[in-house]
Amino acid sequence: MEPMIGQAQHEMQALPDFVLRQFDRQTSEYDHLQLYRILQTGIRHSELSAGLKLPPTRVLAQALGIARNTVVHVYEQLALEGYVEAGVGRGTYVTHLGLRTVKAARTPASNRDEPLSQRGRALIEHAGAARLQWGAFTPGVPEVRMFPVRIWNSLQSRVWRYAAPAQLTYATGAGDAGLRQAVAEYLQGTRGVACTAEQVVITSGTQQSLLLIAQLLADPGDTAWLEDPGYWGARSVFRAMGLRLLPIGVDGEGLAPTPQQLRRPPRLMFVSPAHQYPVGALMSHRRRRQLLDYAAMHGSWVVEDDYDSEFRYGTRPLPALQGLDEHSRVIYLGTFSKTLFPSLRVAYAVLPPDLVEGFARSLNELFREGHTMQQAVLARFMAEGHYATHIRRMRTVYSARHDALIHAIRKQFGADLQVLGGAAGLHVVLELPQHVSDESVARDAQLAGVTTRPLSMYYMRKSAATNGLLLGYGTVHEKEIESSFATLATVLRRHL
């Protein structure tokens, strides 16, 4: 009997080693999903034999450095699916499954065991979308709790009361005519965009706008300039469309191509001149003129992402780059995700006149666009002045939160850590010393209940990456900022 007990103890001790070899603390995969996948795969492939006793949840949690509840949840899920059996007082054991799934031998001549295409694998490998989209200090997310729901519901009821068949069938144009008119008037008055309603194409988000641009204005293998650091979403779309991505450095005046890079003109140039994402540089007038002249000379398209220009605190933004364009080389992109709420999924592109018809037809051909009723509601929301009122209100709210965050940073660290981004947008960047891993800090902060994103992940050229943290203040109340940042500061000091 004693040898059998000794063998069981040995197997139970070996199990944490089996998990530890595969458990990756650097991955973005959730802990419970990763642990479930390791154990379930091990059981299915007979790497964890039938009858093997799993370690107590507390033991395995300590070995992995994760919450005990995470292990409890995984064990319960495995038991529910029949992979393990558990009994009060006797532990948890791997069950006898009968027929088991055996790993197919991987051969050089076949990739049938890899379901994703090369393009699909590249997309997943370089994915930048965050799993969490709320809480302190999630960057890029607005305050949605203050959205005027009653006004929106009232307008929605009025629109639906007189809904026409054309609004309920497949969309066939460039978007709701009323919304296109409202967008054009708004941009003319606030951003200096030179356009008519006919130049506005309504899309289901900036990502869709970028997808259309890449498909209609570039071919696989064409070069796209991207700000570095820059918006990961543009990177993902252009890479998926087969474009050759060229990272261009950013200085205090914005996009700063080298003389060598200038000798090879790109097909597309993606820029955020009003508030460079993510470091907040404002493109100077001199740099804007140089960029436009270069695009006109070489036939390049400039994609201007004006993602949060509505929110500047104390100063007025420079007019849009598009308003300076005399050669119709700029495509201006805007979205309602930051000003209203992200799940609305309504954005727009202002195009040179000769591109509108092709974009509208392609939009309908590829996506069979909808959201027509939502667009009609939004058109009334803007036309009746509610949009401008909401922006003014939120500008005041965000300004106070911005100041509260700066105060909290200075209270904890004084002038030891530099803050980038200026008084604009929905986030600031807290620079970190180069010896500090911003990815490790962000990961530990997440465990402490604070969400942030490492600045280094926004770089394509890792050798040029600066370490830092993106701190969004859109989703955290002004009164909670100091305590939330104190939690982050505690985590950060362990790395400094």
Secondary structure as UniProt FT lines:
FT   HELIX           2..20
FT   TURN            21..22
FT   TURN            25..26
FT   HELIX           31..44
FT   TURN            45..46
FT   TURN            50..51
FT   STRAND          53..54
FT   HELIX           57..64
FT   HELIX           68..80
FT   TURN            81..82
FT   STRAND          84..87
FT   TURN            88..90
FT   STRAND          91..94
FT   TURN            108..109
FT   TURN            112..113
FT   HELIX           118..125
FT   TURN            139..140
FT   TURN            145..146
FT   HELIX           149..161
FT   HELIX           165..168
FT   HELIX           177..190
FT   HELIX           197..199
FT   STRAND          200..203
FT   HELIX           206..217
FT   TURN            220..221
FT   STRAND          223..228
FT   HELIX           232..240
FT   TURN            241..242
FT   STRAND          244..251
FT   TURN            252..253
FT   STRAND          254..255
FT   HELIX           259..262
FT   STRAND          268..271
FT   TURN            277..279
FT   HELIX           285..298
FT   STRAND          301..305
FT   TURN            309..310
FT   HELIX           321..324
FT   STRAND          330..335
FT   TURN            337..340
FT   HELIX           342..344
FT   STRAND          347..350
FT   HELIX           353..355
FT   HELIX           356..367
FT   HELIX           372..383
FT   TURN            384..385
FT   HELIX           386..413
FT   TURN            414..415
FT   STRAND          419..420
FT   STRAND          427..431
FT   TURN            434..435
FT   HELIX           438..447
FT   TURN            448..449
FT   STRAND          453..454
FT   HELIX           455..458
FT   HELIX           462..464
FT   STRAND          468..472
FT   HELIX           478..493
FT   TURN            494..495
//
